[in-house]
């Protein structure tokens, strides 16, 4: 009788632990940023409402939690090519493994940190609401003496909400 009670107790404990593990949600946000008010993992989500992971600092767990259908192999590839200095570099390197449509899908959930005086037009266009012409204007206005100078110029092109998001994309400038 004693062995049977011990076995049943152990079995119940295992079931409780498995249930708890299965329902636990990832909570790591050390290298991610949320754009807009709502976080979303839907592949068709609008880019302004998606949690994005910094390609240069996010952990493997962050990538898995943020980017839908990004398997362990692709996480290894993303991390292997660090540091990314432009979104074009990311496209080129990851494009070796998946087609352009899949690269574009991944881009909805990741970003390359922006260097205010060095980033190319494509990398600047990661900022929600910033067009190619506006990115070119920002590049023409370089060098910026400070991040505040850059943000002041940027605020002429995008909304206040988009500016808040843009601040999270800035690298160590």
Protein Blocks (a to p, Z undefined) as FASTA:
>chain_A
ZZmmmmmmmmmmmmmmmmmmmmpccfbfklgccehjbdcfbfkbcfklcccddfklpcfk
lmmmmmghiafklmmmmmmmpccfbfklmmmmmmmmmcfklmmmmmmmgccdddfklpcf
klmmmpghiafklmmmmmmmpccfbfklmmmmmmmmmcfklmmmmmmmpccZZ
